Amino acid sequence: MATNILMPALSPTMTEGTLARWLKKEGEQVKSGDVIAEIETDKATMEFEAVDEGILGKILVPEGTEGVKVNQPIGIMVDEGEAVPSGDAAASAGGEKGPAPSPSGSPALEAVQASGGKVAGAAEQPVSAPAPQGQAPVSSPAPAGHGAGQGGRIFASPLARRLAQQAGIELGSVRGSGPNGRIVKSDIEAAQGAPKQAAPAAAPQAQPAATAPQQQAPAAAPKPPAPVITAPHKAVPHSTMRKVIARRLTESKQTIPHFYVSIDVELDALLKLRADLNARSPKEGAGAYKLSVNDLVIKAAAATLRKLPQTNASWTDDAIVIYDDVDISIAVSIPDGLITPIIRRADQKGLATISNEMKDLAARAKSGKLKPEEFQGGGFSISNMGMFGVREFSAIINPPQAGILAVSAGEKRPVVKGDQLAIATVMTVTLSVDHRVIDGALAAEWVSTFKSIVEDPLSLML
């Protein structure tokens, strides 16, 4: 039966993307797990794998097309020997019965991130909205449900199928949270940890609509008019990443009550330790390393977060979520904007491991080769502009995190030690925090603890 290939949601913030390139041609055989296209998301260009087997019968969206909405049909898969639907039938082939292909077990579809108190990501499905009077209602994708489609087919990612088989879990008993009820990795993990429960009772029927006239919702505020630019100029179209950066940072400043705490930190002891450790590194081989100041800053921030776990947190409408692991996102500049690869469990890793991991993540971030799990999540961020000679700056919080540390350049400054004037290498750091999660005294304790660790860096060896 002909089924639609749908535009996947490859990151939690993705609502549309660019179909960069088709890797399969019409009429070619497709196997489960085959890479059939490359999709440019709001974060990177990613490979798009097929879920089911069949023939790529028709390409509905040509490569290079921008602004393709998530869950929009981009192609049609048919069985061998089956005729390809044409005309209007092509656009509706398979409907919701078609698979929603995605990268094999891609955490991008399975990641859940809080944004504005709501869950964002591929698992979120819009519900039908009433149409204006005189217009036909517009149908929306069905809400997530069990992964069984019509005809008893169960839609699940290859990774989810493999995990279910290993755990002895029947896929038919798992409720899918992916597009069109597709079962993904997180659903299997939830099923493994959940106790056996009786089937839920049928939901009560919706109450009849009130006969009294309902108050009409206020109209949305009109957008301000676009600026009129008369000077000679060149317009550079927004990339998908730039649009998302603009939206997310605007939401952050509008919805998160930021406040800032700055402190000066002396670096001389840390710079000496760095030089001593680098001198011990093998010249080449697997054990070679070259520590940067940023590597030691990451380790010091991780140690601080471990000492003050209530700062390794996020705000939700129901509770403050305190993370078990210290996962630090590091802002990396790339041609289209910036991305935040993550050092996982940074407090448990040695300096050489952090250094080599950071170099690898940064290199692959700039070439667009990061995996979704390498830049999604994190409980705290660091933005370092010291290499540009910046003396001091404040960073915008990366939601749903509650804090970000802005690191500036180390420079020689006059300092008072005892009653004597001396010269020291000093950098100014500024902690931006979400006041809903972290109060002033706790923020002050964080920067004070960070300062003491950096100025006594041997404590990082413990």
C-alpha positions as CSV (number, residue, x, y, z in Angstrom):
1,M,0.0,0.0,0.0
2,A,1.3,3.5,-0.8
3,T,2.4,5.4,2.2
4,N,3.6,8.9,2.7
5,I,7.2,9.8,3.7
6,L,6.8,12.7,6.2
7,M,9.1,15.5,7.0
8,P,10.6,14.4,10.3
9,A,11.2,16.6,13.4
10,L,14.9,16.1,13.9
11,S,15.4,18.4,16.9
12,P,13.1,19.5,19.7
13,T,12.8,23.1,18.3
14,M,12.3,22.1,14.7
15,T,9.0,23.2,13.0
16,E,10.3,23.3,9.5
17,G,13.5,22.5,7.6
18,T,15.3,22.4,4.2
19,L,15.3,19.2,2.2
20,A,18.9,19.6,1.2
21,R,19.4,16.4,-0.9
22,W,17.7,13.2,-2.0
23,L,20.1,10.2,-1.8
24,K,17.6,7.8,-3.4
25,K,15.9,8.3,-6.8
26,E,12.4,7.5,-7.8
27,G,12.0,3.8,-8.5
28,E,14.9,2.8,-6.3
29,Q,14.6,0.0,-3.7
30,V,14.7,1.3,-0.1
31,K,15.5,-0.9,2.9
32,S,14.8,-0.1,6.6
33,G,17.8,2.0,7.9
34,D,18.8,3.3,4.4
35,V,19.7,7.0,4.3
36,I,17.3,8.4,1.8
37,A,17.8,12.2,2.2
38,E,19.7,14.9,4.0
39,I,17.7,17.4,6.0
40,E,18.9,20.8,7.1
41,T,17.5,21.4,10.6
42,D,17.7,24.4,12.9
43,K,20.9,22.8,14.3
44,A,22.8,21.0,11.6
45,T,22.4,19.0,8.3
46,M,21.4,15.5,9.3
47,E,20.9,12.2,7.5
48,F,17.3,10.9,7.3
49,E,16.8,7.1,7.5
50,A,13.9,5.1,6.2
51,V,11.9,3.0,8.7
52,D,10.1,0.6,6.3
53,E,11.1,-1.2,3.1
54,G,9.6,-0.5,-0.3
55,I,10.1,1.5,-3.5
56,L,10.6,5.3,-3.5
57,G,7.6,5.7,-5.9
58,K,7.5,9.5,-6.0
59,I,9.4,12.5,-4.7
60,L,6.9,15.2,-3.7
61,V,9.4,17.8,-2.5
62,P,12.4,18.4,-4.7
63,E,15.8,18.8,-3.1
64,G,16.8,22.3,-2.1
65,T,13.3,23.2,-1.0
66,E,13.3,25.5,2.1
67,G,10.6,25.9,4.7
68,V,9.2,22.3,4.5
69,K,6.9,21.9,7.5
70,V,7.3,19.0,10.0
71,N,4.9,16.1,9.1
72,Q,4.4,17.4,5.5
73,P,4.6,14.6,2.9
74,I,7.8,14.8,1.0
75,G,7.6,11.5,-0.9
76,I,5.6,8.3,-1.4
77,M,6.7,4.8,-0.6
78,V,5.0,1.9,-2.5
79,D,5.3,-1.8,-2.5
80,E,7.1,-3.6,-5.3
81,G,4.8,-3.8,-8.3
82,E,2.3,-1.3,-6.9
83,A,1.2,1.7,-9.0
84,V,2.3,5.1,-7.8
85,P,-0.7,7.4,-7.0
86,S,-0.8,10.5,-9.2
87,G,-2.4,14.0,-9.0
88,D,-4.3,14.8,-5.8
89,A,-4.1,11.1,-4.7
90,A,-0.4,11.5,-4.4
91,A,-0.6,14.2,-1.8
92,S,-2.9,12.1,0.4
93,A,-1.5,8.6,-0.2
94,G,-1.4,6.6,3.0
95,G,-2.5,9.6,5.2
96,E,-1.7,8.8,8.8
97,K,-1.2,5.2,7.9
98,G,2.2,6.0,6.3
99,P,5.4,5.8,8.4
100,A,7.0,8.8,9.8
101,P,10.7,8.0,9.0
102,S,13.4,9.4,11.1
103,P,17.1,8.7,11.9
104,S,17.4,5.3,13.5
105,G,16.6,5.8,17.2
106,S,17.4,9.5,16.8
107,P,17.2,11.2,20.2
108,A,16.2,14.3,18.4
109,L,12.7,12.8,18.0
110,E,12.8,11.3,21.5
111,A,14.3,14.3,23.5
112,V,11.9,16.1,25.7
113,Q,12.7,19.7,26.6
114,A,10.7,22.1,28.6
115,S,10.0,25.4,26.9
116,G,7.7,27.9,28.5
117,G,6.2,25.3,30.7
118,K,5.2,23.1,27.7
119,V,6.8,20.1,26.3
120,A,8.5,20.7,22.9
121,G,9.8,18.3,20.3
122,A,8.7,15.8,17.8
123,A,6.4,14.0,20.2
124,E,4.1,17.0,20.5
125,Q,1.2,16.9,18.1
126,P,-1.2,19.8,17.4
127,V,-4.9,19.2,17.9
128,S,-7.6,20.2,15.5
129,A,-8.6,23.9,15.9
130,P,-12.1,25.2,15.1
131,A,-12.2,26.8,11.6
132,P,-13.5,30.3,11.1
133,Q,-17.2,30.5,10.3
134,G,-17.9,29.7,6.7
135,Q,-14.7,27.6,6.2
136,A,-14.2,23.9,6.4
137,P,-12.2,22.7,9.4
138,V,-8.6,21.9,8.9
139,S,-7.5,18.5,10.0
140,S,-4.3,18.2,12.1
141,P,-2.1,15.2,12.8
142,A,-3.6,12.8,15.3
143,P,-2.4,12.9,18.9
144,A,0.3,10.4,19.9
145,G,-1.1,7.0,20.8
146,H,-0.2,3.3,20.5
147,G,2.1,2.6,17.6
148,A,-0.4,0.3,15.8
149,G,-1.7,1.7,12.5
150,Q,-4.5,0.4,10.4
151,G,-4.2,-3.2,9.4
152,G,-2.4,-4.0,12.7
153,R,1.0,-2.5,11.6
154,I,3.1,-1.2,14.4
155,F,5.2,1.9,13.6
156,A,8.5,2.0,15.7
157,S,12.0,3.2,15.1
158,P,14.6,0.5,14.4
159,L,16.3,1.3,17.7
160,A,13.0,1.0,19.6
161,R,12.3,-2.4,18.0
162,R,15.8,-3.6,18.9
163,L,15.5,-2.4,22.5
164,A,12.0,-3.9,22.9
165,Q,13.3,-7.3,21.6
166,Q,16.2,-7.2,24.0
167,A,13.9,-6.4,26.9
168,G,11.2,-8.8,25.9
169,I,8.6,-6.1,25.5
170,E,5.6,-6.5,23.2
171,L,5.5,-3.4,20.9
172,G,1.7,-3.6,20.8
173,S,1.5,-2.9,24.5
174,V,3.7,0.3,24.3
175,R,2.1,3.7,23.8
176,G,4.1,5.7,21.2
177,S,4.9,9.3,21.7
178,G,6.5,10.0,18.2
179,P,4.7,11.4,15.2
180,N,1.4,9.7,14.5
181,G,1.9,7.5,17.6
182,R,5.2,6.1,16.4
183,I,7.1,4.2,19.2
184,V,10.6,5.6,19.9
185,K,13.5,4.9,22.2
186,S,12.1,6.8,25.2
187,D,8.8,4.9,25.1
188,I,10.7,1.6,25.4
189,E,12.8,2.9,28.3
190,A,9.6,4.2,30.0
191,A,8.0,0.7,29.5
192,Q,11.0,-1.0,31.1
193,G,10.9,1.2,34.2
194,A,7.1,1.3,34.6
195,P,5.2,-1.2,36.8
196,K,2.5,-3.3,35.2
197,Q,-0.7,-1.4,35.3
198,A,-4.3,-2.2,34.4
199,A,-5.7,-0.8,31.2
200,P,-7.0,2.8,31.9
201,A,-10.7,3.3,32.1
202,A,-12.4,4.9,29.1
203,A,-12.2,8.6,29.3
204,P,-15.6,10.3,30.1
205,Q,-17.4,11.7,27.2
206,A,-16.9,15.4,26.6
207,Q,-19.6,17.5,28.1
208,P,-21.9,19.2,25.7
209,A,-20.9,22.7,24.7
210,A,-22.5,25.4,26.8
211,T,-25.5,27.1,25.2
212,A,-24.6,30.5,26.5
213,P,-22.5,32.6,24.1
214,Q,-18.8,32.3,24.9
215,Q,-16.6,35.3,25.2
216,Q,-14.4,35.8,22.2
217,A,-10.6,35.6,22.9
218,P,-8.8,38.9,22.4
219,A,-7.1,39.3,19.1
220,A,-3.4,38.9,19.0
221,A,-1.4,42.1,19.1
222,P,-0.5,43.2,15.6
223,K,3.2,42.9,14.6
224,P,5.0,46.1,14.3
225,P,5.6,47.2,10.7
226,A,8.8,46.1,9.1
227,P,11.4,48.9,9.0
228,V,11.8,50.7,5.7
229,I,15.4,50.6,4.6
230,T,16.3,53.1,1.9
231,A,20.1,52.9,2.1
232,P,22.0,50.7,-0.4
233,H,22.1,47.2,1.1
234,K,22.1,43.5,0.5
235,A,19.5,41.3,2.1
236,V,20.8,37.9,3.4
237,P,17.9,35.5,3.9
238,H,17.5,34.0,7.3
239,S,18.8,30.4,7.7
240,T,16.7,28.0,9.6
241,M,19.2,28.1,12.5
242,R,19.2,31.9,12.6
243,K,15.4,31.9,12.8
244,V,15.4,29.5,15.7
245,I,18.2,31.4,17.5
246,A,16.2,34.6,17.2
247,R,13.0,33.0,18.4
248,R,14.6,31.1,21.3
249,L,16.6,34.1,22.6
250,T,13.6,36.4,22.4
251,E,11.6,33.9,24.4
252,S,14.4,33.6,26.9
253,K,14.6,37.3,27.6
254,Q,10.9,37.8,27.6
255,T,9.9,34.9,29.8
256,I,12.9,34.3,32.1
257,P,13.6,36.8,34.8
258,H,17.4,37.2,34.3
259,F,19.7,38.7,36.8
260,Y,23.5,38.9,36.8
261,V,26.4,38.4,39.3
262,S,30.0,39.3,38.3
263,I,33.3,38.5,40.0
264,D,37.0,39.0,39.3
265,V,39.1,35.8,39.4
266,E,42.9,35.6,39.5
267,L,44.3,33.1,37.1
268,D,48.0,32.9,37.8
269,A,47.8,29.6,39.8
270,L,45.6,28.0,37.2
271,L,47.9,29.1,34.4
272,K,50.9,27.6,36.2
273,L,49.0,24.3,36.7
274,R,48.0,24.3,33.0
275,A,51.6,24.8,31.9
276,D,52.9,22.1,34.3
277,L,50.3,19.6,33.1
278,N,50.9,20.3,29.4
279,A,54.6,19.8,29.9
280,R,53.8,16.3,31.1
281,S,51.7,15.4,28.0
282,P,53.2,12.8,25.6
283,K,54.2,14.4,22.3
284,E,51.9,12.2,20.3
285,G,49.7,9.1,20.7
286,A,46.4,8.3,22.3
287,G,47.4,9.8,25.7
288,A,48.5,13.2,24.2
289,Y,46.6,16.3,25.2
290,K,47.0,20.1,25.3
291,L,44.9,21.8,28.0
292,S,43.3,25.2,27.4
293,V,42.1,27.7,30.0
294,N,38.6,26.8,28.8
295,D,39.1,23.2,29.7
296,L,40.0,24.1,33.3
297,V,37.0,26.5,33.4
298,I,34.7,23.7,32.4
299,K,36.1,21.5,35.1
300,A,35.9,24.3,37.7
301,A,32.3,25.1,36.8
302,A,31.4,21.3,37.0
303,A,33.0,21.1,40.5
304,T,31.0,24.2,41.6
305,L,27.7,22.7,40.3
306,R,28.4,19.5,42.1
307,K,29.0,21.4,45.4
308,L,25.8,23.5,44.8
309,P,23.4,21.0,43.1
310,Q,20.4,23.3,43.5
311,T,22.0,25.5,40.8
312,N,22.1,22.6,38.3
313,A,18.4,22.9,37.7
314,S,15.4,24.0,35.6
315,W,12.1,25.7,36.2
316,T,8.8,24.0,35.4
317,D,5.3,25.1,36.4
318,D,5.0,22.2,38.8
319,A,8.5,21.9,40.3
320,I,12.1,22.9,40.2
321,V,13.9,20.0,38.4
322,I,17.4,19.3,39.9
323,Y,19.6,17.2,37.6
324,D,21.5,14.2,38.8
325,D,24.3,14.6,36.3
326,V,26.5,17.6,35.7
327,D,26.1,18.1,31.9
328,I,27.6,21.3,30.7
329,S,26.8,22.9,27.3
330,I,29.6,24.9,25.7
331,A,28.7,27.7,23.2
332,V,30.6,27.1,19.9
333,S,30.4,29.6,17.1
334,I,29.7,28.1,13.6
335,P,29.1,29.9,10.3
336,D,25.3,30.1,10.6
337,G,25.2,31.0,14.3
338,L,26.1,29.0,17.4
339,I,25.5,25.5,18.8
340,T,26.1,24.1,22.3
341,P,27.8,20.7,22.3
342,I,27.7,19.0,25.7
343,I,30.3,17.6,28.0
344,R,28.4,14.9,29.8
345,R,29.2,14.2,33.5
346,A,31.9,16.8,33.4
347,D,32.5,16.6,37.2
348,Q,33.5,13.0,36.8
349,K,36.0,13.4,34.0
350,G,39.7,14.3,34.1
351,L,41.1,17.4,32.5
352,A,42.7,15.5,29.6
353,T,39.4,13.8,28.8
354,I,37.5,17.0,28.8
355,S,40.1,18.7,26.6
356,N,40.2,16.0,23.9
357,E,36.4,15.6,24.0
358,M,35.9,19.4,23.7
359,K,38.2,19.7,20.7
360,D,36.4,16.8,19.0
361,L,32.9,18.3,19.6
362,A,34.0,21.7,18.5
363,A,35.5,20.4,15.3
364,R,32.4,18.4,14.4
365,A,30.1,21.2,15.4
366,K,31.8,23.5,12.8
367,S,31.5,20.9,10.1
368,G,27.8,20.1,11.0
369,K,28.5,16.5,12.0
370,L,27.3,16.5,15.6
371,K,24.8,13.8,16.6
372,P,21.5,15.1,18.2
373,E,22.4,13.6,21.6
374,E,25.6,15.6,21.5
375,F,23.9,19.0,21.6
376,Q,20.5,18.4,23.1
377,G,20.0,18.7,26.8
378,G,22.5,20.0,29.3
379,G,21.8,21.6,32.7
380,F,24.2,24.6,32.6
381,S,26.0,26.5,29.9
382,I,29.4,28.3,29.4
383,S,30.0,31.0,26.9
384,N,33.7,32.0,26.6
385,M,34.8,35.1,24.6
386,G,38.1,35.4,26.2
387,M,39.9,34.5,23.0
388,F,38.6,37.8,21.5
389,G,40.0,39.9,24.3
390,V,36.5,40.7,25.7
391,R,36.8,42.3,29.1
392,E,33.3,41.6,30.4
393,F,29.9,40.5,29.0
394,S,26.5,39.0,30.1
395,A,25.1,36.0,28.3
396,I,21.4,35.1,27.7
397,I,20.2,31.9,29.4
398,N,19.7,28.9,27.2
399,P,16.2,27.5,28.3
400,P,15.2,25.4,30.0
401,Q,18.5,25.8,31.9
402,A,18.7,28.2,34.9
403,G,22.2,29.5,34.5
404,I,25.0,30.4,32.0
405,L,28.5,31.6,32.8
406,A,30.0,34.3,30.6
407,V,33.9,34.0,30.6
408,S,36.0,36.9,29.5
409,A,39.7,37.4,28.8
410,G,42.5,37.1,31.4
411,E,44.6,40.2,31.5
412,K,47.2,41.8,33.7
413,R,45.6,44.1,36.2
414,P,46.8,45.9,39.4
415,V,45.5,44.1,42.5
416,V,45.9,44.8,46.2
417,K,47.4,41.9,48.2
418,G,47.5,42.7,51.9
419,D,48.6,46.3,51.9
420,Q,50.8,46.0,48.8
421,L,50.0,46.8,45.2
422,A,50.7,43.9,42.9
423,I,50.1,42.6,39.3
424,A,48.0,39.6,38.7
425,T,46.3,37.9,35.7
426,V,42.6,38.5,36.3
427,M,39.4,37.6,34.3
428,T,35.9,38.7,35.0
429,V,33.1,36.1,34.9
430,T,29.4,36.9,34.9
431,L,26.8,34.4,36.0
432,S,23.3,34.9,34.4
433,V,20.6,33.1,36.4
434,D,16.9,32.5,36.3
435,H,15.5,34.2,39.4
436,R,12.7,31.7,39.6
437,V,15.2,29.0,40.4
438,I,18.2,30.8,41.9
439,D,18.0,33.6,44.4
440,G,20.7,36.3,44.9
441,A,22.4,34.7,47.8
442,L,22.8,31.4,46.0
443,A,24.1,33.0,42.9
444,A,26.7,34.9,45.0
445,E,27.7,31.7,46.7
446,W,28.1,30.1,43.2
447,V,30.5,32.7,41.9
448,S,32.4,32.8,45.2
449,T,32.8,29.0,45.1
450,F,33.9,29.1,41.5
451,K,36.5,31.8,42.3
452,S,37.9,29.8,45.2
453,I,38.3,26.7,43.0
454,V,40.0,28.5,40.1
455,E,42.4,30.3,42.5
456,D,43.2,27.0,44.2
457,P,43.2,24.8,41.1
458,L,44.9,21.8,42.7
459,S,41.5,21.1,44.2
460,L,40.5,20.0,40.7
461,M,42.8,17.1,41.0
462,L,40.9,15.7,43.9
